[in-house]
Amino acid sequence: MHDVGGGRDADNVSMTKSGARWLPGQLGWLWLTALAIALDQITKHMVVARFDLFERLEVLPFFNLTLAYNTGAAFSFLAEAGGWQRWFFTLVALGASALILVWLARLRDERLQGAGLALILAGALGNLYDRIVLGHVVDFLDFHWAGWHFPAFNLADTAITIGAGLIILDMILGGRGRHER
């Protein structure tokens, strides 16, 4: 194979059937990022339009739809910190997103990792949008059992969790899920 600028070989560039250069590494998974962000934002918009803050709709005996705002991070970490956390978590999300894009571009045939990173990126960007535009993250999925409620979350959080699970699965499989040449 021939060298593709900067000393990187052609194995690290996604190819079309005609052999033309498309996107480096696993950046082809960005369609999944865009889809997950769209679903996250659409569902958040629907809940905000339909529900009052903390209003609940029982869907199943263990699951409600609700509207909650989170100014902190996971599990409302630092939610009551006084406002600085909004910009701190914004910077963290921007930094993590940049690192994920670099990681995706450098991956070769690690498809599970590519899909996982694309989902994590979607979750980070979906919640980043809320944080910048709204000043808080919109959460609406409320699972509960015997009076105990798991902290409400959203599809962006779900994408992050599934993405992390795919990366862990790839590690457990030792890369056996990768494309064979």
Buried (B, 14 or more C-beta within 10 A) or exposed (E): EEEBEEEBEEEBBBEEEEEEEEBBBBBBBBEBBBBBBEBBBEBBEEBBEEBEEEEBBEEEEEBBBBBBBBBBBEEBEBBEEEEEBBEEBBEBBBEBBEEBBEBBBBBBBBBBBBBBBBBBBBBBBBBBBBBEEBEBBBBBBBBBEEEEEEBBBBBBBBBBBBBBEBBEEBEEEEEEBBEEE
